[in-house]
Amino acid sequence: MRITIITVCYNRVLTIENAIKSVLAQSYPNVEYIIIDGNSTDGTKEIINSYGNKISQFVSEPDNGMYDAINKGLKLATGDIIGLMHSDDEFYDTTSISKIVAHFIYDKHTEGVYGNGIYVSNDNKERLVRNRIGGAFSLKKVKSGWLPLHPTVYLKKEIIDKYGFYNLDFKIASDTEFLLRYLYKYKIKMNYINYYIVKMRMGGMSTNTRRAFEVFYEDYKIYKYHGLAAFRVVCLKKSIALKQYLVH
């Protein structure tokens, strides 16, 4: 079973190498690694190129934002399973992909899996800031503002081909729309694996507190778009996140 990992980046010279090393260090052997760069100018491209043919496919060209770049990667992907590794993040350990693939092999009917993740401070100390324990999946939780941590989500390629890519009408929180579409609208068979999958650094687009209001408003539009009680659900979603910051 082949797994595709997609990393998108733009001017991430300080973090891209850790992300690459994290993917290349995985114990699972059958990995396709695709990197989509937005035509970086800070040395990011040079770091990526230094890994040569260890990177399955590398594209560097201007894009229309992160989700457009992810869609480019999805169009190139050939793996049976597809997941993301953001350029600021790393796998939790070298067995993360093996654990993901093992579940798909164990349960042939599984269409997607997700796990746990941690957010750490954006410094050398990597202090734990937020602990995301996924917990068992339920549609009731989704309707109440819960969603799995996006970088821990892995889906079968055939499902992505069927239900579509990221909606570029949403510039900040298209991952929320993507997950709602798959989990709430199409109700795919999603399973939880109780393992830490990813370690995320604070400061990315989804963790930047300066953009909190913009994210709130776009989340509101997304939940309304899917026919849910948008203001109530988004408030519940933010309260879930706050509890994760307060309780480690």
Backbone as a ProteinNet text record, in pm:
[ID]
protein_1_A
[PRIMARY]
MRITIITVCYNRVLTIENAIKSVLAQSYPNVEYIIIDGNSTDGTKEIINSYGNKISQFVSEPDNGMYDAINKGLKLATGDIIGLMHSDDEFYDTTSISKIVAHFIYDKHTEGVYGNGIYVSNDNKERLVRNRIGGAFSLKKVKSGWLPLHPTVYLKKEIIDKYGFYNLDFKIASDTEFLLRYLYKYKIKMNYINYYIVKMRMGGMSTNTRRAFEVFYEDYKIYKYHGLAAFRVVCLKKSIALKQYLVH
[TERTIARY]
84.6	0	88.7	66.5	148.5	80.3	159.5	105.7	174.3	95.6	147.8	142.9	255.1	263	288	207.2	218.9	259.6	365.7	407.2	395.8	327.9	324.4	398.4	465.7	547.4	567.5	600.9	643.7	731.2	856.7	953.6	956	990.3	997.9	1139.2	1237	1376.5	1413.6	1349.5	1386.2	1326.9	1222.1	1153	1140.6	1157.6	1128.6	1216.5	1342.1	1430.5	1386.7	1339.5	1290.4	1169.6	1081.5	965.2	1009.4	1103.9	1153.5	1218.8	1306.3	1375.2	1275.7	1170.5	1069	999.4	970.3	906.2	1004.1	1125.1	1223.6	1267.3	1251.9	1292.9	1188.6	1071.7	965.6	1007.2	968.6	1007.2	929.8	814	735.2	803.1	824.1	908.1	840.8	709.7	645.4	577.6	659.4	611.4	643.3	542.1	560.5	557.2	664	671.7	670.1	564.6	545.8	558.6	639.1	651.8	608.4	516.5	468.6	511.6	595.7	649.4	592.3	564	503.3	603.6	715.9	823.8	894.7	943	1011.6	1136.6	1171.4	1287.8	1389.5	1369.4	1453.5	1552.2	1565.8	1653.8	1581.5	1448.8	1369.4	1389.1	1383.2	1397.2	1532.1	1635.6	1769.6	1780.2	1715.2	1715.3	1642.2	1527.4	1449.9	1529.9	1589.8	1667.6	1786.7	1837.4	1953.4	1921	1791.8	1751.6	1731.5	1746.7	1749	1630.9	1662.9	1556.4	1491.8	1529.6	1457.1	1317.8	1301.9	1170.4	1109.8	993.2	932.8	898.6	835.7	801.5	814.7	876.4	893.4	850.8	752.8	702.5	722	781.2	797	747.1	637	575.8	477.1	442.7	343.7	210.2	139.9	8.2	-86.4	-208.4	-311.6	-336.6	-229.4	-241.5	-222.6	-225.9	-195.2	-286.9	-416	-509	-498.3	-466.5	-439.2	-317	-214.7	-94.3	-124.9	-207.5	-245.5	-318.1	-408.2	-480.6	-385.9	-281.8	-181.9	-118.2	-86.5	-28	-122.8	-251	-350.9	-364.4	-353.4	-364.1	-245.7	-130.5	-10.7	-1.5	-74.9	-59.7	-101.8	-23.7	-54.8	-71.4	-57.2	-66.5	-207.9	-220.8	-352.3	-412.4	-325.8	-365.3	-291.5	-358.4	-297.3	-310.6	-201	-201.1	-109.2	-113.5	-35.2	70.6	183.3	282.4	313.3	260.8	284.4	432	475.6	618.4	673	585.6	629	623.1	577.9	547.4	640.4	623.9	701	613.9	648	583.7	625.8	536	563.3	680	686.1	800.3	813.9	907.6	938	838.6	744.5	648.1	509.4	493.9	361	292.6	363.5	301.7	270.9	359.4	334.8	205.8	179.5	58.2	-66.6	-55.6	-167.7	-200.7	-97.7	-118.5	-171.6	-120.9	-164.2	-313.9	-370.3	-515	-592.6	-546.8	-614.8	-609.2	-497.2	-484.3	-575.3	-582.6	-663.9	-812.4	-859.2	-1000.8	-1014.9	-1047.4	-1055	-1164.6	-1262.5	-1374	-1345.6	-1236.6	-1201	-1173.2	-1232.8	-1208.6	-1115.8	-1104.8	-1015.1	-982.3	-867.9	-830.3	-777.3	-775.3	-714.7	-660.4	-571.1	-512.9	-496.9	-394.6	-367	-252.2	-242.5	-132.3	-102.7	13.7	47.9	94	66.8	122.4	234.7	347.4	460.3	497	567.6	611.4	711.3	714.1	798.2	937.5	1004.4	1140.7	1213.8	1336.7	1418.6	1368.9	1297.4	1250.4	1131.6	1057	940.7	848.7	810.5	720.6	580.7	518.7	383.1	285.5	212.4	114.8	-27.3	-48.6	-184.8	-178.4	-262.7	-267.5	-398.5	-390.1	-510.9	-528.9	-611.5	-649.3	-775	-765.1	-875.9	-1003.2	-993.7	-1111.3	-1194.7	-1283.2	-1365.3	-1450.9	-1472	-1549.3	-1698.9	-1770.6	-1917	-1969	-2077.3	-2139.4	-2195.1	-2240.4	-2292.8	-2185.6	-2062.8	-1952.8	-1925.1	-1930.6	-1906.8	-2010.2	-2136.4	-2243.4	-2229.8	-2148.4	-2128.3	-1994.6	-1932.4	-1811.6	-1680.8	-1685.4	-1561.5	-1521.1	-1391.1	-1334.3	-1199.6	-1159.2	-1026.2	-918.7	-803.8	-690.8	-649.1	-657.4	-641.7	-513	-396	-274.2	-263.1	-355.3	-355.5	-452	-522.1	-623.8	-559.7	-586.5	-538.8	-658.1	-670.5	-785.8	-742.5	-828.3	-803.3	-813.8	-724.3	-723.5	-855.9	-913.5	-1038.7	-1151.3	-1145.1	-1245.7	-1224.8	-1098.8	-1068.9	-1107.3	-1077.3	-1116.2	-1268.2	-1339.3	-1486.4	-1549.7	-1499.8	-1566.7	-1497.2	-1383.9	-1327.6	-1217.9	-1155.3	-1039.3	-1083.7	-989.7	-1017.2	-1087.9	-1186.3	-1267.8	-1193.2	-1152.3	-1070.6	-1151.1	-1281.8	-1361.9	-1330.5	-1274.3	-1238.6	-1086.5	-1033.4	-889.8	-814.1	-881.4	-813.8	-847.9	-973.9	-1021.5	-1082.9	-1027	-1081.1	-1068.4	-973.5	-962	-1087	-1148.5	-1273.9	-1384.1	-1396.5	-1497.8	-1471.5	-1345.9	-1307	-1350.2	-1319.2	-1353.6	-1504.6	-1573.7	-1719.2	-1783.6	-1733.5	-1788.5	-1774.4	-1659.2	-1634.2	-1706.1	-1702.5	-1754.6	-1903.8	-1951.2	-2090.9	-2178.9	-2135.8	-2218.5	-2217.8	-2097.4	-2087.1	-2072.6	-2048.9	-2047.3	-1957.1	-1832.5	-1738.5	-1709.2	-1660	-1625.8	-1491.2	-1496.7	-1377.3	-1346.8	-1223.3	-1183.7	-1071.1	-1075.9	-974.9	-867.6	-740	-629.8	-565.1	-554.2	-509.7	-356.5	-300.3	-156.1	-131	-19.2	24.1	83.7	35.5	77.1	171.3	140.3	212.2	245.2	355.3	396.3	394.8	312.2	291.7	350	409.2	463	361.5	348	259.5	313.5	220	261.2	218.2	169.4	118.3	-13.5	-70.6	-192.8	-305.3	-317.6	-429.6	-406.3	-279.8	-250.1	-210.3	-220.6	-182	-296.4	-275.7	-383.9	-427.5	-340.2	-376.2	-484.8	-501	-601.8	-724.8	-737.4	-844.9	-983.2	-1003.8	-1135.8	-1166.1	-1067.1	-1087	-1123.6	-1055.5	-1085.4	-1226.7	-1264.3	-1398.9	-1504.4	-1484.9	-1584.7	-1591.3	-1475.3	-1478.6	-1537.9	-1505.9	-1570.6	-1723	-1767.2	-1911.4	-1972.3	-1909	-1959.8	-1961.6	-1859.7	-1849.5	-1960.8	-1982.3	-2087.5	-2225.9	-2244.2	-2370.4	-2386.8	-2280.2	-2279.8	-2325.8	-2292.8	-2330.8	-2460.8	-2532.5	-2666.1	-2673.5	-2566.2	-2565.2	-2592.2	-2626.1	-2648.9	-2513.5	-2472.3	-2332.6	-2276.1	-2343.6	-2286	-2269.4	-2370.7	-2365.4	-2251.5	-2241.9	-2142.9	-2001.3	-1980.2	-1846.1	-1805.8	-1899.8	-1869.4	-1831.8	-1902.6	-1869.5	-1731.3	-1701.1	-1569.8	-1458.2	-1477	-1373.5	-1359.7	-1470.3	-1462.6	-1388	-1405.3	-1329.5	-1181	-1143.6	-1002.5	-945.3	-1022.3	-974.2	-945.5	-1031.5	-1009.2	-879.4	-845.9	-723.3	-600	-610.6	-499.3	-482.9	-595	-591.5	-556.4	-587.2	-563.8	-463.1	-344.9	-242.1	-239.5
-118.8	0	124.6	210.3	330.5	448.6	531.3	649.9	773.2	874.5	1001.9	1105.3	1171.7	1283.7	1409.4	1512.2	1639.2	1749.4	1821.3	1939.9	2060.1	2164.9	2290.4	2396	2486.1	2583.8	2710.5	2816.3	2940.7	3014.7	3034.7	3104.8	3045.8	2918.9	2848	2792.3	2876.1	2830.8	2780.9	2832.8	2795.5	2661.7	2615.4	2495.3	2383.1	2413	2312.5	2189.1	2206.8	2090.5	1992.1	2044	1953.7	1873.7	1938.9	1868	1758.1	1790.2	1691.8	1574.2	1603.7	1496.5	1407.4	1468.4	1393.1	1292.2	1332.8	1242.1	1133.4	1171.8	1075.8	975.5	1010.3	921.7	816.3	821.1	726	582.7	491.4	351	281.3	334.7	272.3	298	196.1	211.5	270.5	251.4	285.7	422.7	527.6	664.5	746.1	812.2	912.1	1048.5	1126.2	1256.6	1367.7	1450	1560.4	1693	1783.5	1918.3	2020.1	2107.1	2215.5	2348	2420.4	2546.9	2663.4	2772.1	2887.3	2983.3	2930.6	3010.1	3093.3	3024	3089.3	3164.3	3267.3	3350.6	3358	3277.5	3290.6	3175.7	3087.6	2972.4	2841.3	2846.8	2725.2	2628.1	2678.2	2591.9	2520.8	2591.9	2533.2	2417.3	2432.3	2323.4	2202.2	2224.8	2113.9	2044.3	2122.2	2064.5	1983.1	2015.9	1943.1	1798.2	1763.7	1626.9	1542.7	1605.6	1532.4	1439.1	1314.3	1218.5	1155.7	1200.6	1155.7	1218.2	1328.4	1391	1337.1	1276.9	1212.8	1314.5	1423.9	1529.9	1664.7	1760.7	1894.7	1995.8	2078.5	2183.6	2317	2413.6	2547.5	2649	2715	2814.1	2896.8	3016.1	3096.5	3023	3047.5	2986.9	3087.9	3043.5	3130.3	3096.4	3065.6	3037.9	2890.9	2862.7	2729.9	2622.4	2650	2545.1	2517.7	2620.2	2599.3	2509.1	2532.6	2449.7	2304.9	2286	2149.7	2080.1	2152.6	2093.1	2049.4	2127.2	2086.5	1953.8	1940.6	1816.2	1698.9	1722.4	1615.7	1566.6	1657.1	1618.2	1532.8	1551	1474.6	1341.4	1329.3	1213.3	1083.2	978.3	845.1	740.1	778.7	681.9	634.7	521.7	470.2	554.1	612.5	695.2	827.9	936.6	1069	1145.7	1211.2	1297.3	1415.8	1510	1632.4	1638.8	1701.6	1740.2	1887.6	1975.3	2118	2150.9	2259	2291.1	2335.2	2368.7	2404.7	2287.3	2171.5	2059.6	1941	1840.7	1716.9	1601	1480.6	1363.1	1347.4	1290.7	1273.9	1178.9	1070.9	979.5	908.1	817	752.9	643.4	612	504.8	557.3	687.6	745.8	689.2	686.8	637.9	489	413.1	269	243	321.2	303.7	339.3	442.6	483.3	373.9	327.8	224.9	95.6	59.6	-63.8	-64.4	51	53.9	34.7	96.1	76.7	-69	-134.3	-276	-361.2	-326.5	-402.7	-393.3	-273.3	-251.7	-204.4	-294.4	-264.4	-163.3	-148.8	-58.5	85.2	105.3	239.6	328.8	449.2	546.1	658.6	675.4	776.8	749.7	797	785.6	920.3	936	1052.8	1009.2	1090.5	1056.1	1177.4	1175.5	1282.7	1370.1	1489.2	1578	1672.1	1732.7	1833.7	1960.7	2074.1	2202.1	2236.6	2279.7	2319.7	2463.2	2527.3	2665.2	2674.4	2788.5	2808.3	2855.6	2770.3	2801.2	2669.9	2678.9	2558.6	2471.7	2530.7	2454.7	2364.3	2399.4	2322.4	2288.7	2391.8	2375.5	2336.9	2239.5	2197.8	2312.7	2349.6	2457.3	2402.9	2299.8	2248.8	2101.3	2023.9	1880.3	1844.9	1784.7	1749	1598.1	1549.4	1408.3	1394.2	1316.2	1309.1	1251.9	1138.1	1073.1	1004.9	919	841.3	932.2	890.6	970.2	956.3	1067.9	1062.6	1183.1	1162.3	1270.6	1377.1	1335.8	1430.9	1531.2	1484.5	1573.2	1672.4	1624.8	1712.4	1824.1	1790.6	1889.7	1989.8	1955.3	2043.7	2115.1	2120.1	2200.5	2125.1	1995.1	1917.1	1872.4	1879	1820.2	1759.4	1653.2	1598.1	1698.4	1686.9	1773.6	1746.1	1849.6	1834	1761.2	1794.6	1725.8	1579.6	1532.4	1390.1	1309.9	1376.4	1310.8	1250.7	1122.8	1052	985.5	1007.2	959.1	873.4	781	703.8	796.2	776.3	858.5	848	729.6	711	795.6	821.5	905.4	1051.4	1095.7	1233.7	1257.7	1161.9	1174.5	1183.2	1118.3	1114.9	1242.8	1293.2	1404.1	1539	1541.5	1669.9	1725.7	1831.2	1894.4	2008.4	2091.8	2203.9	2316	2374.6	2481	2614	2670.5	2791.6	2917.6	2905.1	3020.3	3058.7	2965.6	2990.5	2996.6	3111.6	3137.4	3098.9	3097.6	3075.7	2940.6	2898.2	2778.3	2676.9	2665.6	2569.2	2426	2402	2268.4	2233.3	2333.6	2309.7	2269.1	2339	2303.8	2165.2	2134.6	2004.4	1892.6	1907.8	1804.5	1794.1	1907	1902.9	1833.5	1861.5	1799.1	1647	1600.9	1456.8	1388.4	1453	1388	1411.9	1532.7	1566.3	1545.3	1597.4	1585.8	1443.5	1386.1	1255.1	1139.4	1172.4	1071.6	952.6	981.8	873.7	793.8	672.6	586.9	631.3	702.3	764	695.1	656.1	587	660	651	713.1	612.3	652.3	570.7	647.5	583.7	651.2	656.5	731	754.1	901.4	951.7	1084.5	1072.9	1157.9	1153.7	1268.9	1387.7	1506.7	1599.9	1672.4	1778.2	1909.3	2003.2	2128.1	2246.1	2338.1	2459.3	2572.6	2645.6	2761.3	2866.4	2937.7	3046.5	3029	2908.8	2887.9	2959.3	2949.8	3024.2	2988	2861.2	2819.3	2846.5	2878	2898.6	3042.5	3132.6	3271.3	3347.2	3388.3	3450.6	3584.4	3650.1	3778.4	3761.7	3640.7	3617.4	3546.8	3546	3470.3	3515.4	3646.1	3693.6	3652.3	3663.5	3624.2	3476.4	3393.7	3250.6	3226.5	3298.5	3284.4	3315	3425.1	3466.1	3366.5	3318.2	3222.2	3088.9	3046	2926.4	2943.6	3061.2	3088.9	3069	3123.5	3110	2963.7	2889	2748.5	2665.2	2682.9	2605.6	2644.9	2771.9	2816.4	2754.5	2749	2689.6	2543.9	2475	2334.4	2314.9	2423.8	2413.3	2391.6	2422.2	2406	2540.1	2535.4	2656.6	2723.1	2804.7	2845.6	2915.3	3017.8	3093.6	3004.9	2926.1	2836.2	2735.1	2674.3	2569.1	2625.8	2742.4	2801.6	2839.7	2891.4	2923.7	2796.9	2688.4	2561.1	2513.2	2530.7	2490.3	2567	2698.2	2778.5	2743.4	2707.3	2669.1	2537.5	2445.4	2319.9	2349.3	2439	2474.2	2537.6	2625.3	2692.6	2593.3	2494.6	2392	2315	2295.1	2222.7	2303.5	2437	2520.3	2519.6	2513.1	2523.4	2392.1	2279.9	2148.9	2071.3	2048.1	1973.7	1828.8
0	0	0	-98.2	-110.9	-43.7	23.4	89.6	34.2	2.1	-47.7	63.3	86	179.7	98.5	123.4	51.4	148.7	113.6	188.3	95.9	143.5	68.2	149.9	79.6	151.7	70.1	141.1	78	178.2	141.9	227.4	369.1	376.3	504.1	525.1	501.1	508.1	647.8	751.3	888.4	932.3	864.7	912.7	810.5	682.7	580.2	593.6	634.4	640.8	749.1	862.2	967	918.8	843	788.6	692.5	604.4	507.6	578.7	674	746.8	819.5	871.4	943.2	852.4	730.3	634.3	590.9	557.4	506.8	613.1	739.7	849.6	883.8	820.5	853.6	821.6	908	892.5	780.3	743.7	637.4	503.5	421.5	302.3	179	163.5	36.8	46.1	42	59	-66.3	-118.8	-223.8	-156.2	-173.9	-106.8	-211.4	-205.6	-299.5	-224.7	-278.5	-221.3	-325.8	-285.5	-371.1	-307	-375.1	-324.2	-405.9	-339	-405.6	-465.7	-513.8	-573	-466.2	-363.2	-251.7	-298	-220.7	-254.3	-140.7	-35.2	84.3	104.4	7.2	22.1	42.5	54.6	72.7	-43.8	-165.7	-283.6	-286.2	-244.8	-246.1	-147.7	-31.8	66.1	8.6	-49.5	-106.9	-216.8	-304.6	-415.1	-366.5	-247.8	-196.2	-163.4	-153	-123.8	-250.2	-365.5	-491.9	-510.1	-549.9	-582.1	-459.1	-339.7	-220.2	-215	-287.5	-302.9	-432.1	-423.4	-541.1	-649.3	-610.2	-705	-634	-702.8	-648.6	-753.1	-717	-804.9	-734.6	-803.7	-747.7	-848.8	-816	-904.4	-822.5	-867.6	-794.7	-783.4	-673.4	-654.9	-594.2	-571.6	-513	-366.5	-294.9	-152.7	-119.3	10.9	60.8	3.8	-2.2	-44.5	-194.2	-271.4	-413.2	-429.2	-346.3	-351.5	-312.4	-209.4	-169.6	-284.8	-349.8	-462	-573.5	-597.8	-697.5	-657.5	-529.1	-480.2	-493.2	-462.6	-473.1	-617.2	-711.9	-852.6	-897	-831.7	-866.8	-792.1	-681.5	-593	-660.6	-635.5	-690.4	-581.4	-455.4	-346.1	-321.6	-253.1	-213.5	-101.7	-18.7	95.1	83.2	120.5	107.4	238.4	278.5	395.4	374.8	469.1	459.7	569.6	536.7	636	611.7	696.8	678.9	700.4	638	635.7	770.7	866.6	1001.4	1098.2	1050.6	1139.7	1117.6	1203.4	1192.1	1236.6	1191	1247.4	1392.7	1471.9	1614.2	1637.9	1560.4	1566.8	1432.9	1421.6	1293.4	1255.1	1343.6	1315.2	1279.5	1265.8	1243.9	1119.8	1007.5	883.4	893.7	954	969.9	1045.6	1149.1	1228.1	1147	1066.1	981	880.3	810.2	706.7	768.5	885.6	951.2	974.3	1006.8	1031	901	794.2	665.5	622	649.7	614.9	702	830.2	925.7	893.5	858.7	830.4	685.9	597	454.9	421.6	510.3	484	527.2	599.4	643.8	524.2	525.2	417.9	462.9	593.4	647.4	792.9	837.2	977.7	1026.7	1158.1	1221.1	1356.1	1411.4	1539.7	1628.2	1711	1806	1755.2	1810.5	1776.9	1891.1	1886.9	1986.8	1916.3	1980.8	1939.3	2036.2	1981.1	2066.3	2034.6	2128.6	2109.9	1995.1	1932	1814.3	1856.7	1934.9	1979.5	2004.8	2046.9	2066.8	2182.4	2276.8	2392.7	2358.8	2254.3	2211.2	2329.8	2403.1	2516.4	2468.5	2534.2	2499	2522.4	2418.5	2426	2423.9	2344.6	2327.3	2292.9	2357.1	2335.7	2266.3	2148.5	2074.3	2073.5	2163	2165.2	2081	1972.4	1877.7	1936.7	2004.1	2059.4	1952.3	1994.7	1902.1	1814.5	1692.7	1598.2	1624.3	1609.7	1607.7	1531.4	1458.6	1382.8	1475.8	1592.6	1691.4	1731.1	1750.7	1785	1672.2	1548.6	1433.9	1430.5	1456.4	1456.4	1570.7	1670.2	1786.2	1781.7	1664.8	1648.5	1651.5	1681.4	1684.4	1544.7	1516.9	1396.2	1431.9	1363.2	1389.2	1349.8	1411.1	1377.7	1233.5	1152.4	1007.5	965.6	1020.3	974.5	1019.1	1101.4	1136.8	1050.8	959	876.9	752.1	729.3	609.5	542.3	411.5	336.9	219.1	180.8	59.8	-62.2	-155.6	-276.4	-351.8	-355	-429.1	-370.2	-239.1	-173.6	-211	-212.3	-251.2	-396.4	-481.5	-622.6	-637.1	-547.2	-555	-501.7	-388	-319.5	-334.3	-399.8	-439.1	-350.3	-402.4	-339.7	-246.8	-211.1	-121.4	-196.9	-132.5	-190.8	-179.1	-292.2	-291	-263.9	-248	-206.2	-61.9	14.2	154.3	164.5	202.5	195.3	321.4	436.4	564.3	624.3	611.6	681.4	585.6	465.7	370.5	421.4	511.7	571	651	715.3	787.6	690.4	579.1	479.9	422.9	396.3	342.7	436.9	565.2	662.5	682.3	688.3	702	582.4	465.1	345	352	392.7	396	512.8	629.5	750.4	771.2	742.9	768.8	645.5	531.1	410	354.5	336.9	272.9	371.3	497.4	604.6	571	537.4	507.3	633.9	615.9	730.3	785.1	897.7	957.1	1089.4	1110.4	1233.8	1305.2	1436.3	1522.2	1558.4	1543	1593.7	1708.9	1821.5	1943.1	1950.8	1858	1854.3	1823.7	1873.1	1831.6	1691.9	1602.1	1462.3	1428.7	1478.5	1432.7	1547.6	1529.9	1622.3	1543.2	1587.3	1513.9	1591	1517.5	1579.9	1571.1	1681.8	1681.9	1585.6	1521	1433.4	1289.6	1252	1117.4	1098.6	977.3	947.2	1042.4	1078.7	1162	1309.8	1350.2	1491.1	1520.2	1423.9	1440.4	1507	1631.6	1707.9	1648.6	1573.4	1512.2	1406.5	1357.7	1254.4	1311.1	1441.8	1506.7	1459.4	1448	1407.2	1263.4	1174.8	1035.8	1025.7	1105.3	1105.7	1156.9	1264.2	1320.6	1214.2	1142.7	1043.5	927.8	883.3	773.4	819	941.2	995.8	996.5	1038.6	1041	902.7	800.5	663.7	619.5	661	621.4	684.9	814.4	881.7	828.9	798.7	739.4	600.8	524.6	390.6	394.4	505.1	518.4	596.5	620.3	676.1	825.8	896.4	1041.5	1110.8	1239.9	1318.1	1342	1246.7	1233.6	1356.6	1408.5	1519.8	1642.8	1671.9	1788	1772.9	1654.4	1634.6	1639.9	1580.1	1580.7	1723	1800.3	1941.2	2018.6	1993.9	2057.8	2013.8	1886	1833.4	1902.8	1920.8	1984.8	2133	2197.8	2339.3	2355.9	2259.5	2262.3	2253.1	2161.4	2143.5	2269.3	2333.6	2454.2	2563.8	2580	2682.6	2657.3	2530.1	2496.8	2530.8	2527.1	2569.1	2720.5	2792.6	2936.9	3005.3	2940.2	3000.9	2914.8	2967.2	2894.8	2942.4
[MASK]
++++++++++++++++++++++++++++++++++++++++++++++++++++++++++++++++++++++++++++++++++++++++++++++++++++++++++++++++++++++++++++++++++++++++++++++++++++++++++++++++++++++++++++++++++++++++++++++++++++++++++++++++++++++++++++++++++++++++++++++++++++++++

